[in-house]
Amino acid sequence: MRRMIILLSSFSACLAAAEARADSWTVVAPMPEPKWELGAATAGDGLIYAIGGGSEFTPEVATVFAYDFETDHWTQRASMSEARRHFATAAGADGQIYVFSGYHQGFPFFSTTVEAYDPASNSWSRRADVPTPRQGHSAATAADGRILVMGGGMFGASVANVEAYDPTTNTWSRVADMPRPRSDFGCVAGLDGLIYVFGGDSNTADVYDPVANSWASLPDMSTTRYGLTGALGPDGRIYAIGGNGGAGTSAEAYDPIAGNWAPVASLSIGREEAAAALAPDGRIYAMGGGFFESSVEAYSLD
């Protein structure tokens, strides 16, 4: 009888674990071309845009594709005026998508330009140049509409500086530096109005308060993730997805309320230098990365 009780208890524990781990990744329609070091964002029209990056036979591309999750279909949209990769991307509060700096061909190797995409007119427009050209950086939109561009670097030297772009005035200002330099890291704006940064060449994480203009440290991730991507989840958690080496297929999420990281379902393939975005259907879409991947997969909580 005692053995039966133990077996039943173990079975119940397995069922509970399975129920708790109902999340999964599902492969969806691939991008029309492979991309890595690309940008991705969900625009005001509800579509996910895969922007620029490096392609299989071209070091940098300017191509843009829009994904409609309702039809599981990609369409090509107007290209950027400048081919670039390893840049920062953010969806603005105005429904447009902004791209900042990055690596491009020719000297100087790091672009100074900023472009904004308007889904309604399917067109790009130039905005005020970045104060600091860089690559491997990240961007996130604060609750007040400013877009914070941070980290990255040039020729392997990471930086900690953070610059805020105001789309309404087309101007830049300097805000508090990150606690530590970061490159190739994740950056996500939380539902709480805070900006979360994590990974790069470490497993550390920090959080920025745009109102107080101050940073604080968070618990470390379970593993070092360089070249990862990040996304806000439908549950309000902050997702760290993929990265180089052994982190490639794994993902974990930070719960701002509980204050801890927890593993989530693994990706179908390793994704380094990929991009991700949350769609209106409540799923996170991770795309590209690796050695010129065109595949895309969607994360669901159930």
Protein Blocks (a to p, Z undefined) as FASTA:
>chain_A
ZZmmmmmmmmmmmmmmmmmmmgccddddddfbdcehiacdddfkopacdeehidfklmba
cbdcdddfklopacdddddfbdcehiacdddfkopacdeeiidedjdfbdfbdcdddfkl
opaddddddfbgcehiacdddfkopacdeehieehiacfbdcdddfklopacdddddfbd
cehiacdddfkopacdeehjbfbdcdddfklopacdddddfbdcehiacdddfkopacde
ejehjllmgccdddfknopacdddddfbdcehiacdddfkopacdeeeijhiabdcdddf
ZZ
